[in-house]
Amino acid sequence: MGEFMAFFKNTNITFDTKNSDTIIGHEAYFQGTITAKGSLRVDGRVDGSIVDAKMVTIGKTGKIKGDISCETCSVSGDVKGNISALERIELLPGSKVDGDLRAPVVLVEEGAVFNGSCSMTSLKAVKNENLEKAVRQ
């Protein structure tokens, strides 16, 4: 059988995955915003943002060009964009991230490449700080 490649352009898709995984396979290409309520694994290419996910895993063949917002993020592939996590970000050996990281816990393992700034303030603390500034004004 021949191989197939999926293409999606200018699309906003919401996945309500509950306890199951959503997988973007190594030959898939997605363009647009992905809203995944559960966990998401990317082994293919995504040009766009990933939002609201619990766990985002970027496999070794995964390439993201856009921002990621989730609870926990584990990167083995390439990300060109900012990553914001409520709990933890892990950059594993062989990963490359060009962008800023924001999470209470950031782990950069030997062999990972990271170009950007890192903030280890929790997003809850940032929201509280912004709320206090608004009240003072």
N, C-alpha and C positions, 0 to 999 in steps of 0.2 A: 504494500500500500504506500501511496505517496504521503509526504509530510504536509501538514497544514499549518498555516500561521494565521492567527486571529488579528484583525485590525479594527480598532474603534477610534473614531475621531470626533472631537468637539462634543463630548458626551459627559454628562454627570450621572453616575450610577451609584445607587445606595444598596449595600448588601447587609441584610440582617441575618448574620450567620449563627447567632446564639452560641453554641459550643463547638461548632465545626469550623474548619479553616476555609478561607477563600484563597485560591492559588492562581497566580498569574504565571503560567508555564514559561519555560525557557525560550520558546519560539513565539510567544505572544507579545504584542505591542499594544499599549493602551495610551490614549491621549485624552486628558480631561481630569476631573476631580473624582477620586474614589472615596466614598464614605463607607467605611466598614465598621459595623458595630461590634464585631468579634475580632478574631485574629486574621491576619493577612500575611501570606508568603508571596514574595515577588522573586521569581527566577528569570523573568523576561524583562521587558523595558516599559517604563511608565514615564511619560512626559506630562506632568501635572502633579497636583497635590494629593496627599493621602491624609484624611482627617477622621477623627473620632474612633480610631481603631484601639482595641485593647493591646494586642501584641502585633508588632510589625517585624517580620523577618525578611531581610534582603539577602537572598542566597548568593553564592559565588558568581553566578552568571547574571544576577539582577543588576539593573541600571535604572536609577531614579533621577529625573531632572525636574525637581520641584521640592516643595516643603513637605515635611512629615510631622503630623501632630498625633500623639498616641499616649498610651500609658507606659509601655515598654517597647524599646526598639533594639534589635540585634542586627548588625550590619556585617556581612561578609563580602558584599559586592561594592558597587560604586554609587555614591549619592552626590549630586550637585544641587545643593539646597540646604535649608536649615532644618534641624531636627529638634522638636520640643517634646519632651516626655514627662509625664506626671511622676513616674517612679524611677526609671533607669534607661540609660543608653549604653550599649556595648559595641565597641568597634573591634572586630575579631581580626586575626592575622589575614593579610591579603586584601582587607577592605580599604577603600579610599573615600574620604568625605571632604568635599570642598564646600564648606558652609559652617554656620554657627551651631553649637550644641547648647541646649538648655534642659537640665534635669537635676534633681537632687543628688543622683549618683551617676557618675560617668566613668566607664571603664575603657581604656585604650590599651589593647594588648600589643605586645611586641610584634612588629610586622604590619601593623595598621598604619595608614597614612591619614593625617588629619591636618587640614589647612583651614583655619578659621578661629573664631573666639569661642570660649566655653564659659557658661554661667551655671554654677551649681546651686542657684537659688531655686527653691521649689516654685512652681507656677502659682500655687496657692498664696505664697508669700508675696509674689509680685502683684497678684490681684488685690490682696489686702492693702499693700502699699499704695496702689493706684486709687483705691477706695478712700484711704486716709487723705491723700492729696486732694481728691475731689471734695471731701467734706470740709477741708481747711479753706478752700477757695470760696 
